[in-house]
Amino acid sequence: MAAAAGGGGGGGGGASMYHAAPSVAMSSGGGGGSGSGSSRPSNAMDVDTSHGSSSGSSGSGSGGAAAPGPRKKPPNVMVDTKDPMPVTTPSNPMISHPQTSAAAAATKPSQPQDPNVRFKIVRTLRDTLYGKVKLAVDTTTGRTVAVKLSSKERINRGLMKENPQEEMRLYRILNHGAGHPYILELIDELEDSKYMWTVLEFADRGEFFEIVVNAGRLEEAVAKKFFRQLALGTAYMHSRNICHLDLSLENLLLDAREDLKICDFGLAREIKNNQKFAAEVKNKPGKLGYMSPELFGGQAFDGRACDVYSSGVILFIILTGVPPFEMSAESDARFRLIYSGQLRKLLQTWQLLHVVSEQAIDLLSHMLCAPEKRYTIEQILAHPWLTDSKLPALQNGLLAYSLSPNATLSSAGSGSAAAGSGGSLTIGHGGASASASGAHH
């Protein structure tokens, strides 16, 4: 549901994702990936009363030993606004959750209202496998919301891996009590004769993906803000015994306060007794470029460790402006370098050492590694890169940086981050520079 509750759009050709970077002088090409673009809907508030569904378009590409260049959004392989919560868990003081059972949290609330009466549909935000996501107004409160309409007929056919009913159940667990500030809020669940209505918080700044596209890369201080929010939301999720399995830039939204919101739990799973999940040979959850090597390789996998790996890919991209590899496979030369502990060599080859600090390299090296060596989310939150004095100060429990709608983008290669007028942020732009040798589009 990337952009499902934000400003993102459905299928179609989208903007290029990453800057090209110099090639890696190694043999053995990488494997192919797939992707689909999206376009943001217009701001017109025309009333849309259709609930039908349609599918988007997709494209494909492949990569070798060269650094990955611009590409469209990858699809799943298979086919806003409260302060952080206080400390309660003993293992990490930054994680908290209500002390209630998952069974109690997953209990479906009563729904006396007719959703077609309660909600005024404004427009379609995007298509989904089961229907559409609509921008709507709750006439009982005046609140703008995102309504995910899932066709009961399609659900009953059971032909798709994602299960809207299971997604809704996991949303209930995560939103029980006070929920979490960095996980998209579930507001209500209703249904009519044709559709399940999942009413979600509307993250009106849209996809985090678009922020990275427009900025090229984020300065490290800014990246810390967003990555820390991602880590806190993931830690809360893991503390509730839920793994996402599809963390990506496309499944992160920004609310009006420019805080991150983890969304789209269509592939998420509940972890039972801390056990690994059985190997997936075919329908592997997640997106190719973010998938851990154990999951991609068809091995039994720890869902929490897979989320950490995907988060490492996200961190690499927002710091450098380029993805680290096409896929986590031995056929990908870039993956082999990183997985063998040579992340620094890759950054040096791409001339990116000046944009990634020593502490960030150390953290990435402990995330993009074998599962038995991989940090837990609690270890990530305790890492010096997220706890040093350079981390932006908290204001009312939230990090103080702001991305204004008209943030100034510098064209300098190294870039700089500085507070602009009115608390806005100037974002250094440039990431990796394109090279005539090995760069591809």
Secondary structure, DSSP 8 states (H G I E B T S, - for coil): -TTTTSS---SS-----S--------SS---EEEE-------S---------------EEEE--SS----------S------------SS-TT----S--HHHHT------S-HHHHEEEEEEEEE-SSEEEEEEEETTT--EEEEEEEEHHHHHHT-SS--HHHHHHHHHHHHSTT--TTB--EEEEEE-SSEEEEEEE--TTEEHHHHHHHHSS--HHHHHHHHHHHHHHHHHHHHTTEE-S--SGGGEEE-TT--EEE---TT-EE-STT--B---SSS--S-GGG--HHHHTT--B-HHHHHHHHHHHHHHHHHHSS-S-S-SSTT-HHHHHHHTT-HHHHHHHTT-GGGS-HHHHHHHHTTSS-TTT---HHHHHTSHHHHSTTS--EETTEE-----TT--B---SS---EE-GGG-EEB----S---TTT---
